[in-house]
Amino acid sequence: MNDKRIKYLIEGISKDITAYLMEDKGIKMTDAISVFHNSETFAKLSDPNTGLYIVSSAYVYEILKAELRFGKITLE
């Protein structure tokens, strides 16, 4: 798969995750983007070697929720 396609898939998942955060947590778009982009989950999604870009947005969101629950990131 070429880099353009991978970037496209990552952007689509990121858009979905932002929407999920806004809906589930009741936060603003800018805050949702910040939470996701500063997460280890986003770092892993952005690394083509992990293959996360080929799974569903819902699956990636479950990983993020676990990180938010047990990891370093918290929602204030």
mmCIF file of the N, C-alpha and C atoms, coordinates in Angstrom:
data_MODEL
# 
_entry.id   MODEL 
# 
loop_
_atom_site.group_PDB 
_atom_site.id 
_atom_site.type_symbol 
_atom_site.label_atom_id 
_atom_site.label_alt_id 
_atom_site.label_comp_id 
_atom_site.label_asym_id 
_atom_site.label_entity_id 
_atom_site.label_seq_id 
_atom_site.pdbx_PDB_ins_code 
_atom_site.Cartn_x 
_atom_site.Cartn_y 
_atom_site.Cartn_z 
_atom_site.occupancy 
_atom_site.B_iso_or_equiv 
_atom_site.pdbx_formal_charge 
_atom_site.auth_seq_id 
_atom_site.auth_comp_id 
_atom_site.auth_asym_id 
_atom_site.auth_atom_id 
_atom_site.pdbx_PDB_model_num 
ATOM 1   N N  . MET A 1 1  ? 0.861   -1.178 0.000  1.00 0.00 ? 1  MET A N  1 
ATOM 2   C CA . MET A 1 1  ? 0.000   0.000  0.000  1.00 0.00 ? 1  MET A CA 1 
ATOM 3   C C  . MET A 1 1  ? 0.902   1.235  0.000  1.00 0.00 ? 1  MET A C  1 
ATOM 4   N N  . ASN A 1 2  ? 0.519   2.235  -0.784 1.00 0.00 ? 2  ASN A N  1 
ATOM 5   C CA . ASN A 1 2  ? 1.370   3.413  -0.875 1.00 0.00 ? 2  ASN A CA 1 
ATOM 6   C C  . ASN A 1 2  ? 1.095   4.392  0.272  1.00 0.00 ? 2  ASN A C  1 
ATOM 7   N N  . ASP A 1 3  ? 2.036   5.311  0.466  1.00 0.00 ? 3  ASP A N  1 
ATOM 8   C CA . ASP A 1 3  ? 1.978   6.259  1.581  1.00 0.00 ? 3  ASP A CA 1 
ATOM 9   C C  . ASP A 1 3  ? 0.736   7.147  1.538  1.00 0.00 ? 3  ASP A C  1 
ATOM 10  N N  . LYS A 1 4  ? 0.305   7.542  0.339  1.00 0.00 ? 4  LYS A N  1 
ATOM 11  C CA . LYS A 1 4  ? -0.890  8.384  0.215  1.00 0.00 ? 4  LYS A CA 1 
ATOM 12  C C  . LYS A 1 4  ? -2.129  7.655  0.726  1.00 0.00 ? 4  LYS A C  1 
ATOM 13  N N  . ARG A 1 5  ? -2.248  6.398  0.406  1.00 0.00 ? 5  ARG A N  1 
ATOM 14  C CA . ARG A 1 5  ? -3.395  5.598  0.831  1.00 0.00 ? 5  ARG A CA 1 
ATOM 15  C C  . ARG A 1 5  ? -3.379  5.405  2.352  1.00 0.00 ? 5  ARG A C  1 
ATOM 16  N N  . ILE A 1 6  ? -2.204  5.138  2.895  1.00 0.00 ? 6  ILE A N  1 
ATOM 17  C CA . ILE A 1 6  ? -2.064  4.974  4.345  1.00 0.00 ? 6  ILE A CA 1 
ATOM 18  C C  . ILE A 1 6  ? -2.455  6.260  5.053  1.00 0.00 ? 6  ILE A C  1 
ATOM 19  N N  . LYS A 1 7  ? -1.966  7.392  4.564  1.00 0.00 ? 7  LYS A N  1 
ATOM 20  C CA . LYS A 1 7  ? -2.297  8.693  5.170  1.00 0.00 ? 7  LYS A CA 1 
ATOM 21  C C  . LYS A 1 7  ? -3.804  8.942  5.115  1.00 0.00 ? 7  LYS A C  1 
ATOM 22  N N  . TYR A 1 8  ? -4.420  8.602  3.996  1.00 0.00 ? 8  TYR A N  1 
ATOM 23  C CA . TYR A 1 8  ? -5.864  8.765  3.832  1.00 0.00 ? 8  TYR A CA 1 
ATOM 24  C C  . TYR A 1 8  ? -6.626  7.937  4.876  1.00 0.00 ? 8  TYR A C  1 
ATOM 25  N N  . LEU A 1 9  ? -6.213  6.699  5.067  1.00 0.00 ? 9  LEU A N  1 
ATOM 26  C CA . LEU A 1 9  ? -6.873  5.822  6.035  1.00 0.00 ? 9  LEU A CA 1 
ATOM 27  C C  . LEU A 1 9  ? -6.691  6.335  7.464  1.00 0.00 ? 9  LEU A C  1 
ATOM 28  N N  . ILE A 1 10 ? -5.495  6.808  7.786  1.00 0.00 ? 10 ILE A N  1 
ATOM 29  C CA . ILE A 1 10 ? -5.226  7.359  9.121  1.00 0.00 ? 10 ILE A CA 1 
ATOM 30  C C  . ILE A 1 10 ? -6.087  8.594  9.368  1.00 0.00 ? 10 ILE A C  1 
ATOM 31  N N  . GLU A 1 11 ? -6.203  9.450  8.370  1.00 0.00 ? 11 GLU A N  1 
ATOM 32  C CA . GLU A 1 11 ? -7.029  10.657 8.522  1.00 0.00 ? 11 GLU A CA 1 
ATOM 33  C C  . GLU A 1 11 ? -8.501  10.298 8.721  1.00 0.00 ? 11 GLU A C  1 
ATOM 34  N N  . GLY A 1 12 ? -8.986  9.289  8.026  1.00 0.00 ? 12 GLY A N  1 
ATOM 35  C CA . GLY A 1 12 ? -10.374 8.863  8.189  1.00 0.00 ? 12 GLY A CA 1 
ATOM 36  C C  . GLY A 1 12 ? -10.643 8.325  9.587  1.00 0.00 ? 12 GLY A C  1 
ATOM 37  N N  . ILE A 1 13 ? -9.739  7.506  10.086 1.00 0.00 ? 13 ILE A N  1 
ATOM 38  C CA . ILE A 1 13 ? -9.883  6.978  11.444 1.00 0.00 ? 13 ILE A CA 1 
ATOM 39  C C  . ILE A 1 13 ? -9.809  8.110  12.458 1.00 0.00 ? 13 ILE A C  1 
ATOM 40  N N  . SER A 1 14 ? -8.895  9.046  12.249 1.00 0.00 ? 14 SER A N  1 
ATOM 41  C CA . SER A 1 14 ? -8.750  10.181 13.171 1.00 0.00 ? 14 SER A CA 1 
ATOM 42  C C  . SER A 1 14 ? -10.028 11.016 13.218 1.00 0.00 ? 14 SER A C  1 
ATOM 43  N N  . LYS A 1 15 ? -10.644 11.223 12.077 1.00 0.00 ? 15 LYS A N  1 
ATOM 44  C CA . LYS A 1 15 ? -11.914 11.971 12.017 1.00 0.00 ? 15 LYS A CA 1 
ATOM 45  C C  . LYS A 1 15 ? -12.991 11.261 12.819 1.00 0.00 ? 15 LYS A C  1 
ATOM 46  N N  . ASP A 1 16 ? -13.077 9.959  12.636 1.00 0.00 ? 16 ASP A N  1 
ATOM 47  C CA . ASP A 1 16 ? -14.073 9.173  13.369 1.00 0.00 ? 16 ASP A CA 1 
ATOM 48  C C  . ASP A 1 16 ? -13.824 9.205  14.871 1.00 0.00 ? 16 ASP A C  1 
ATOM 49  N N  . ILE A 1 17 ? -12.579 9.041  15.269 1.00 0.00 ? 17 ILE A N  1 
ATOM 50  C CA . ILE A 1 17 ? -12.230 9.028  16.699 1.00 0.00 ? 17 ILE A CA 1 
ATOM 51  C C  . ILE A 1 17 ? -12.575 10.374 17.327 1.00 0.00 ? 17 ILE A C  1 
ATOM 52  N N  . THR A 1 18 ? -12.291 11.453 16.614 1.00 0.00 ? 18 THR A N  1 
ATOM 53  C CA . THR A 1 18 ? -12.631 12.789 17.116 1.00 0.00 ? 18 THR A CA 1 
ATOM 54  C C  . THR A 1 18 ? -14.132 12.896 17.356 1.00 0.00 ? 18 THR A C  1 
ATOM 55  N N  . ALA A 1 19 ? -14.920 12.409 16.417 1.00 0.00 ? 19 ALA A N  1 
ATOM 56  C CA . ALA A 1 19 ? -16.379 12.437 16.561 1.00 0.00 ? 19 ALA A CA 1 
ATOM 57  C C  . ALA A 1 19 ? -16.835 11.575 17.733 1.00 0.00 ? 19 ALA A C  1 
ATOM 58  N N  . TYR A 1 20 ? -16.238 10.397 17.885 1.00 0.00 ? 20 TYR A N  1 
ATOM 59  C CA . TYR A 1 20 ? -16.588 9.521  19.011 1.00 0.00 ? 20 TYR A CA 1 
ATOM 60  C C  . TYR A 1 20 ? -16.308 10.213 20.342 1.00 0.00 ? 20 TYR A C  1 
ATOM 61  N N  . LEU A 1 21 ? -15.150 10.840 20.451 1.00 0.00 ? 21 LEU A N  1 
ATOM 62  C CA . LEU A 1 21 ? -14.789 11.535 21.694 1.00 0.00 ? 21 LEU A CA 1 
ATOM 63  C C  . LEU A 1 21 ? -15.755 12.672 21.997 1.00 0.00 ? 21 LEU A C  1 
ATOM 64  N N  . MET A 1 22 ? -16.092 13.436 20.970 1.00 0.00 ? 22 MET A N  1 
ATOM 65  C CA . MET A 1 22 ? -17.016 14.552 21.166 1.00 0.00 ? 22 MET A CA 1 
ATOM 66  C C  . MET A 1 22 ? -18.365 14.043 21.671 1.00 0.00 ? 22 MET A C  1 
ATOM 67  N N  . GLU A 1 23 ? -18.845 12.966 21.082 1.00 0.00 ? 23 GLU A N  1 
ATOM 68  C CA . GLU A 1 23 ? -20.147 12.428 21.460 1.00 0.00 ? 23 GLU A CA 1 
ATOM 69  C C  . GLU A 1 23 ? -20.111 11.764 22.837 1.00 0.00 ? 23 GLU A C  1 
ATOM 70  N N  . ASP A 1 24 ? -19.132 10.901 23.052 1.00 0.00 ? 24 ASP A N  1 
ATOM 71  C CA . ASP A 1 24 ? -19.072 10.129 24.300 1.00 0.00 ? 24 ASP A CA 1 
ATOM 72  C C  . ASP A 1 24 ? -18.681 10.965 25.516 1.00 0.00 ? 24 ASP A C  1 
ATOM 73  N N  . LYS A 1 25 ? -17.763 11.898 25.310 1.00 0.00 ? 25 LYS A N  1 
ATOM 74  C CA . LYS A 1 25 ? -17.229 12.670 26.437 1.00 0.00 ? 25 LYS A CA 1 
ATOM 75  C C  . LYS A 1 25 ? -17.816 14.073 26.533 1.00 0.00 ? 25 LYS A C  1 
ATOM 76  N N  . GLY A 1 26 ? -18.560 14.487 25.507 1.00 0.00 ? 26 GLY A N  1 
ATOM 77  C CA . GLY A 1 26 ? -19.165 15.818 25.520 1.00 0.00 ? 26 GLY A CA 1 
ATOM 78  C C  . GLY A 1 26 ? -18.147 16.937 25.493 1.00 0.00 ? 26 GLY A C  1 
ATOM 79  N N  . ILE A 1 27 ? -17.072 16.731 24.743 1.00 0.00 ? 27 ILE A N  1 
ATOM 80  C CA . ILE A 1 27 ? -16.026 17.752 24.672 1.00 0.00 ? 27 ILE A CA 1 
ATOM 81  C C  . ILE A 1 27 ? -16.028 18.423 23.298 1.00 0.00 ? 27 ILE A C  1 
ATOM 82  N N  . LYS A 1 28 ? -15.386 19.590 23.235 1.00 0.00 ? 28 LYS A N  1 
ATOM 83  C CA . LYS A 1 28 ? -15.295 20.345 21.985 1.00 0.00 ? 28 LYS A CA 1 
ATOM 84  C C  . LYS A 1 28 ? -14.367 19.634 21.003 1.00 0.00 ? 28 LYS A C  1 
ATOM 85  N N  . MET A 1 29 ? -14.552 19.946 19.733 1.00 0.00 ? 29 MET A N  1 
ATOM 86  C CA . MET A 1 29 ? -13.741 19.337 18.694 1.00 0.00 ? 29 MET A CA 1 
ATOM 87  C C  . MET A 1 29 ? -12.250 19.568 18.924 1.00 0.00 ? 29 MET A C  1 
ATOM 88  N N  . THR A 1 30 ? -11.876 20.785 19.261 1.00 0.00 ? 30 THR A N  1 
ATOM 89  C CA . THR A 1 30 ? -10.450 21.079 19.468 1.00 0.00 ? 30 THR A CA 1 
ATOM 90  C C  . THR A 1 30 ? -9.879  20.242 20.608 1.00 0.00 ? 30 THR A C  1 
ATOM 91  N N  . ASP A 1 31 ? -10.670 20.037 21.654 1.00 0.00 ? 31 ASP A N  1 
ATOM 92  C CA . ASP A 1 31 ? -10.204 19.219 22.776 1.00 0.00 ? 31 ASP A CA 1 
ATOM 93  C C  . ASP A 1 31 ? -10.112 17.742 22.370 1.00 0.00 ? 31 ASP A C  1 
ATOM 94  N N  . ALA A 1 32 ? -11.084 17.284 21.607 1.00 0.00 ? 32 ALA A N  1 
ATOM 95  C CA . ALA A 1 32 ? -11.071 15.890 21.144 1.00 0.00 ? 32 ALA A CA 1 
ATOM 96  C C  . ALA A 1 32 ? -9.859  15.633 20.253 1.00 0.00 ? 32 ALA A C  1 
ATOM 97  N N  . ILE A 1 33 ? -9.571  16.558 19.368 1.00 0.00 ? 33 ILE A N  1 
ATOM 98  C CA . ILE A 1 33 ? -8.400  16.426 18.491 1.00 0.00 ? 33 ILE A CA 1 
ATOM 99  C C  . ILE A 1 33 ? -7.131  16.389 19.326 1.00 0.00 ? 33 ILE A C  1 
ATOM 100 N N  . SER A 1 34 ? -7.046  17.288 20.304 1.00 0.00 ? 34 SER A N  1 
ATOM 101 C CA . SER A 1 34 ? -5.866  17.345 21.162 1.00 0.00 ? 34 SER A CA 1 
ATOM 102 C C  . SER A 1 34 ? -5.673  16.054 21.941 1.00 0.00 ? 34 SER A C  1 
ATOM 103 N N  . VAL A 1 35 ? -6.747  15.545 22.523 1.00 0.00 ? 35 VAL A N  1 
ATOM 104 C CA . VAL A 1 35 ? -6.665  14.294 23.286 1.00 0.00 ? 35 VAL A CA 1 
ATOM 105 C C  . VAL A 1 35 ? -6.145  13.174 22.393 1.00 0.00 ? 35 VAL A C  1 
ATOM 106 N N  . PHE A 1 36 ? -6.737  13.031 21.222 1.00 0.00 ? 36 PHE A N  1 
ATOM 107 C CA . PHE A 1 36 ? -6.339  11.933 20.348 1.00 0.00 ? 36 PHE A CA 1 
ATOM 108 C C  . PHE A 1 36 ? -4.924  12.111 19.816 1.00 0.00 ? 36 PHE A C  1 
ATOM 109 N N  . HIS A 1 37 ? -4.599  13.294 19.361 1.00 0.00 ? 37 HIS A N  1 
ATOM 110 C CA . HIS A 1 37 ? -3.281  13.508 18.751 1.00 0.00 ? 37 HIS A CA 1 
ATOM 111 C C  . HIS A 1 37 ? -2.143  13.454 19.761 1.00 0.00 ? 37 HIS A C  1 
ATOM 112 N N  . ASN A 1 38 ? -2.440  13.596 21.027 1.00 0.00 ? 38 ASN A N  1 
ATOM 113 C CA . ASN A 1 38 ? -1.415  13.498 22.063 1.00 0.00 ? 38 ASN A CA 1 
ATOM 114 C C  . ASN A 1 38 ? -1.396  12.123 22.730 1.00 0.00 ? 38 ASN A C  1 
ATOM 115 N N  . SER A 1 39 ? -2.103  11.176 22.159 1.00 0.00 ? 39 SER A N  1 
ATOM 116 C CA . SER A 1 39 ? -2.187  9.840  22.752 1.00 0.00 ? 39 SER A CA 1 
ATOM 117 C C  . SER A 1 39 ? -1.159  8.886  22.148 1.00 0.00 ? 39 SER A C  1 
ATOM 118 N N  . GLU A 1 40 ? -0.869  7.847  22.917 1.00 0.00 ? 40 GLU A N  1 
ATOM 119 C CA . GLU A 1 40 ? -0.015  6.778  22.397 1.00 0.00 ? 40 GLU A CA 1 
ATOM 120 C C  . GLU A 1 40 ? -0.744  6.028  21.286 1.00 0.00 ? 40 GLU A C  1 
ATOM 121 N N  . THR A 1 41 ? -2.058  5.985  21.381 1.00 0.00 ? 41 THR A N  1 
ATOM 122 C CA . THR A 1 41 ? -2.858  5.319  20.351 1.00 0.00 ? 41 THR A CA 1 
ATOM 123 C C  . THR A 1 41 ? -2.653  5.991  19.000 1.00 0.00 ? 41 THR A C  1 
ATOM 124 N N  . PHE A 1 42 ? -2.668  7.328  18.975 1.00 0.00 ? 42 PHE A N  1 
ATOM 125 C CA . PHE A 1 42 ? -2.446  8.039  17.714 1.00 0.00 ? 42 PHE A CA 1 
ATOM 126 C C  . PHE A 1 42 ? -1.037  7.789  17.201 1.00 0.00 ? 42 PHE A C  1 
ATOM 127 N N  . ALA A 1 43 ? -0.069  7.759  18.101 1.00 0.00 ? 43 ALA A N  1 
ATOM 128 C CA . ALA A 1 43 ? 1.311   7.484  17.684 1.00 0.00 ? 43 ALA A CA 1 
ATOM 129 C C  . ALA A 1 43 ? 1.401   6.110  17.023 1.00 0.00 ? 43 ALA A C  1 
ATOM 130 N N  . LYS A 1 44 ? 0.712   5.132  17.604 1.00 0.00 ? 44 LYS A N  1 
ATOM 131 C CA . LYS A 1 44 ? 0.718   3.786  17.030 1.00 0.00 ? 44 LYS A CA 1 
ATOM 132 C C  . LYS A 1 44 ? -0.034  3.753  15.700 1.00 0.00 ? 44 LYS A C  1 
ATOM 133 N N  . LEU A 1 45 ? -1.159  4.445  15.629 1.00 0.00 ? 45 LEU A N  1 
ATOM 134 C CA . LEU A 1 45 ? -1.919  4.520  14.382 1.00 0.00 ? 45 LEU A CA 1 
ATOM 135 C C  . LEU A 1 45 ? -1.083  5.149  13.275 1.00 0.00 ? 45 LEU A C  1 
ATOM 136 N N  . SER A 1 46 ? -0.302  6.150  13.623 1.00 0.00 ? 46 SER A N  1 
ATOM 137 C CA . SER A 1 46 ? 0.510   6.878  12.644 1.00 0.00 ? 46 SER A CA 1 
ATOM 138 C C  . SER A 1 46 ? 1.727   6.096  12.168 1.00 0.00 ? 46 SER A C  1 
ATOM 139 N N  . ASP A 1 47 ? 2.065   5.029  12.859 1.00 0.00 ? 47 ASP A N  1 
ATOM 140 C CA . ASP A 1 47 ? 3.202   4.189  12.480 1.00 0.00 ? 47 ASP A CA 1 
ATOM 141 C C  . ASP A 1 47 ? 2.701   3.072  11.559 1.00 0.00 ? 47 ASP A C  1 
ATOM 142 N N  . PRO A 1 48 ? 3.023   3.147  10.271 1.00 0.00 ? 48 PRO A N  1 
ATOM 143 C CA . PRO A 1 48 ? 2.530   2.144  9.324  1.00 0.00 ? 48 PRO A CA 1 
ATOM 144 C C  . PRO A 1 48 ? 2.911   0.709  9.693  1.00 0.00 ? 48 PRO A C  1 
ATOM 145 N N  . ASN A 1 49 ? 3.984   0.543  10.452 1.00 0.00 ? 49 ASN A N  1 
ATOM 146 C CA . ASN A 1 49 ? 4.440   -0.798 10.821 1.00 0.00 ? 49 ASN A CA 1 
ATOM 147 C C  . ASN A 1 49 ? 3.473   -1.517 11.758 1.00 0.00 ? 49 ASN A C  1 
ATOM 148 N N  . THR A 1 50 ? 2.613   -0.772 12.469 1.00 0.00 ? 50 THR A N  1 
ATOM 149 C CA . THR A 1 50 ? 1.667   -1.408 13.390 1.00 0.00 ? 50 THR A CA 1 
ATOM 150 C C  . THR A 1 50 ? 0.474   -2.007 12.652 1.00 0.00 ? 50 THR A C  1 
ATOM 151 N N  . GLY A 1 51 ? 0.154   -1.467 11.485 1.00 0.00 ? 51 GLY A N  1 
ATOM 152 C CA . GLY A 1 51 ? -0.990  -1.943 10.721 1.00 0.00 ? 51 GLY A CA 1 
ATOM 153 C C  . GLY A 1 51 ? -2.334  -1.477 11.268 1.00 0.00 ? 51 GLY A C  1 
ATOM 154 N N  . LEU A 1 52 ? -2.342  -0.591 12.266 1.00 0.00 ? 52 LEU A N  1 
ATOM 155 C CA . LEU A 1 52 ? -3.608  -0.124 12.829 1.00 0.00 ? 52 LEU A CA 1 
ATOM 156 C C  . LEU A 1 52 ? -4.459  0.632  11.819 1.00 0.00 ? 52 LEU A C  1 
ATOM 157 N N  . TYR A 1 53 ? -3.839  1.182  10.807 1.00 0.00 ? 53 TYR A N  1 
ATOM 158 C CA . TYR A 1 53 ? -4.595  1.944  9.812  1.00 0.00 ? 53 TYR A CA 1 
ATOM 159 C C  . TYR A 1 53 ? -5.539  1.082  8.984  1.00 0.00 ? 53 TYR A C  1 
ATOM 160 N N  . ILE A 1 54 ? -5.417  -0.251 9.078  1.00 0.00 ? 54 ILE A N  1 
ATOM 161 C CA . ILE A 1 54 ? -6.290  -1.126 8.289  1.00 0.00 ? 54 ILE A CA 1 
ATOM 162 C C  . ILE A 1 54 ? -7.438  -1.721 9.110  1.00 0.00 ? 54 ILE A C  1 
ATOM 163 N N  . VAL A 1 55 ? -7.506  -1.387 10.400 1.00 0.00 ? 55 VAL A N  1 
ATOM 164 C CA . VAL A 1 55 ? -8.611  -1.892 11.222 1.00 0.00 ? 55 VAL A CA 1 
ATOM 165 C C  . VAL A 1 55 ? -9.690  -0.828 11.317 1.00 0.00 ? 55 VAL A C  1 
ATOM 166 N N  . SER A 1 56 ? -10.805 -1.182 11.914 1.00 0.00 ? 56 SER A N  1 
ATOM 167 C CA . SER A 1 56 ? -11.920 -0.241 11.990 1.00 0.00 ? 56 SER A CA 1 
ATOM 168 C C  . SER A 1 56 ? -11.651 0.892  12.983 1.00 0.00 ? 56 SER A C  1 
ATOM 169 N N  . SER A 1 57 ? -12.333 1.998  12.741 1.00 0.00 ? 57 SER A N  1 
ATOM 170 C CA . SER A 1 57 ? -12.245 3.141  13.655 1.00 0.00 ? 57 SER A CA 1 
ATOM 171 C C  . SER A 1 57 ? -12.720 2.745  15.051 1.00 0.00 ? 57 SER A C  1 
ATOM 172 N N  . ALA A 1 58 ? -13.749 1.920  15.118 1.00 0.00 ? 58 ALA A N  1 
ATOM 173 C CA . ALA A 1 58 ? -14.279 1.481  16.413 1.00 0.00 ? 58 ALA A CA 1 
ATOM 174 C C  . ALA A 1 58 ? -13.235 0.688  17.195 1.00 0.00 ? 58 ALA A C  1 
ATOM 175 N N  . TYR A 1 59 ? -12.470 -0.133 16.511 1.00 0.00 ? 59 TYR A N  1 
ATOM 176 C CA . TYR A 1 59 ? -11.415 -0.917 17.170 1.00 0.00 ? 59 TYR A CA 1 
ATOM 177 C C  . TYR A 1 59 ? -10.342 0.016  17.733 1.00 0.00 ? 59 TYR A C  1 
ATOM 178 N N  . VAL A 1 60 ? -9.921  0.983  16.942 1.00 0.00 ? 60 VAL A N  1 
ATOM 179 C CA . VAL A 1 60 ? -8.909  1.941  17.401 1.00 0.00 ? 60 VAL A CA 1 
ATOM 180 C C  . VAL A 1 60 ? -9.457  2.752  18.574 1.00 0.00 ? 60 VAL A C  1 
ATOM 181 N N  . TYR A 1 61 ? -10.739 3.089  18.529 1.00 0.00 ? 61 TYR A N  1 
ATOM 182 C CA . TYR A 1 61 ? -11.349 3.839  19.628 1.00 0.00 ? 61 TYR A CA 1 
ATOM 183 C C  . TYR A 1 61 ? -11.346 3.026  20.922 1.00 0.00 ? 61 TYR A C  1 
ATOM 184 N N  . GLU A 1 62 ? -11.566 1.737  20.825 1.00 0.00 ? 62 GLU A N  1 
ATOM 185 C CA . GLU A 1 62 ? -11.505 0.879  22.016 1.00 0.00 ? 62 GLU A CA 1 
ATOM 186 C C  . GLU A 1 62 ? -10.097 0.902  22.625 1.00 0.00 ? 62 GLU A C  1 
ATOM 187 N N  . ILE A 1 63 ? -9.084  0.918  21.784 1.00 0.00 ? 63 ILE A N  1 
ATOM 188 C CA . ILE A 1 63 ? -7.700  1.018  22.265 1.00 0.00 ? 63 ILE A CA 1 
ATOM 189 C C  . ILE A 1 63 ? -7.498  2.354  22.979 1.00 0.00 ? 63 ILE A C  1 
ATOM 190 N N  . LEU A 1 64 ? -7.998  3.428  22.372 1.00 0.00 ? 64 LEU A N  1 
ATOM 191 C CA . LEU A 1 64 ? -7.873  4.752  22.983 1.00 0.00 ? 64 LEU A CA 1 
ATOM 192 C C  . LEU A 1 64 ? -8.607  4.804  24.319 1.00 0.00 ? 64 LEU A C  1 
ATOM 193 N N  . LYS A 1 65 ? -9.806  4.241  24.374 1.00 0.00 ? 65 LYS A N  1 
ATOM 194 C CA . LYS A 1 65 ? -10.565 4.260  25.637 1.00 0.00 ? 65 LYS A CA 1 
ATOM 195 C C  . LYS A 1 65 ? -9.798  3.530  26.741 1.00 0.00 ? 65 LYS A C  1 
ATOM 196 N N  . ALA A 1 66 ? -9.167  2.428  26.399 1.00 0.00 ? 66 ALA A N  1 
ATOM 197 C CA . ALA A 1 66 ? -8.357  1.703  27.390 1.00 0.00 ? 66 ALA A CA 1 
ATOM 198 C C  . ALA A 1 66 ? -7.177  2.562  27.830 1.00 0.00 ? 66 ALA A C  1 
ATOM 199 N N  . GLU A 1 67 ? -6.564  3.254  26.885 1.00 0.00 ? 67 GLU A N  1 
ATOM 200 C CA . GLU A 1 67 ? -5.451  4.146  27.230 1.00 0.00 ? 67 GLU A CA 1 
ATOM 201 C C  . GLU A 1 67 ? -5.926  5.268  28.141 1.00 0.00 ? 67 GLU A C  1 
ATOM 202 N N  . LEU A 1 68 ? -7.065  5.846  27.834 1.00 0.00 ? 68 LEU A N  1 
ATOM 203 C CA . LEU A 1 68 ? -7.591  6.929  28.663 1.00 0.00 ? 68 LEU A CA 1 
ATOM 204 C C  . LEU A 1 68 ? -7.940  6.421  30.062 1.00 0.00 ? 68 LEU A C  1 
ATOM 205 N N  . ARG A 1 69 ? -8.413  5.207  30.151 1.00 0.00 ? 69 ARG A N  1 
ATOM 206 C CA . ARG A 1 69 ? -8.805  4.627  31.435 1.00 0.00 ? 69 ARG A CA 1 
ATOM 207 C C  . ARG A 1 69 ? -7.592  4.238  32.269 1.00 0.00 ? 69 ARG A C  1 
ATOM 208 N N  . PHE A 1 70 ? -6.589  3.653  31.626 1.00 0.00 ? 70 PHE A N  1 
ATOM 209 C CA . PHE A 1 70 ? -5.469  3.079  32.382 1.00 0.00 ? 70 PHE A CA 1 
ATOM 210 C C  . PHE A 1 70 ? -4.108  3.719  32.097 1.00 0.00 ? 70 PHE A C  1 
ATOM 211 N N  . GLY A 1 71 ? -4.051  4.549  31.047 1.00 0.00 ? 71 GLY A N  1 
ATOM 212 C CA . GLY A 1 71 ? -2.773  5.100  30.624 1.00 0.00 ? 71 GLY A CA 1 
ATOM 213 C C  . GLY A 1 71 ? -2.470  6.446  31.224 1.00 0.00 ? 71 GLY A C  1 
ATOM 214 N N  . LYS A 1 72 ? -1.698  7.205  30.501 1.00 0.00 ? 72 LYS A N  1 
ATOM 215 C CA . LYS A 1 72 ? -1.188  8.482  30.968 1.00 0.00 ? 72 LYS A CA 1 
ATOM 216 C C  . LYS A 1 72 ? -2.127  9.642  30.714 1.00 0.00 ? 72 LYS A C  1 
ATOM 217 N N  . ILE A 1 73 ? -3.022  9.520  29.751 1.00 0.00 ? 73 ILE A N  1 
ATOM 218 C CA . ILE A 1 73 ? -3.873  10.630 29.357 1.00 0.00 ? 73 ILE A CA 1 
ATOM 219 C C  . ILE A 1 73 ? -5.140  10.651 30.193 1.00 0.00 ? 73 ILE A C  1 
ATOM 220 N N  . THR A 1 74 ? -5.574  11.836 30.594 1.00 0.00 ? 74 THR A N  1 
ATOM 221 C CA . THR A 1 74 ? -6.839  11.963 31.297 1.00 0.00 ? 74 THR A CA 1 
ATOM 222 C C  . THR A 1 74 ? -7.650  13.090 30.663 1.00 0.00 ? 74 THR A C  1 
ATOM 223 N N  . LEU A 1 75 ? -8.946  12.968 30.730 1.00 0.00 ? 75 LEU A N  1 
ATOM 224 C CA . LEU A 1 75 ? -9.832  14.037 30.286 1.00 0.00 ? 75 LEU A CA 1 
ATOM 225 C C  . LEU A 1 75 ? -10.196 14.850 31.506 1.00 0.00 ? 75 LEU A C  1 
ATOM 226 N N  . GLU A 1 76 ? -10.072 16.149 31.402 1.00 0.00 ? 76 GLU A N  1 
ATOM 227 C CA . GLU A 1 76 ? -10.376 17.020 32.536 1.00 0.00 ? 76 GLU A CA 1 
ATOM 228 C C  . GLU A 1 76 ? -11.747 17.612 32.426 1.00 0.00 ? 76 GLU A C  1 
# 
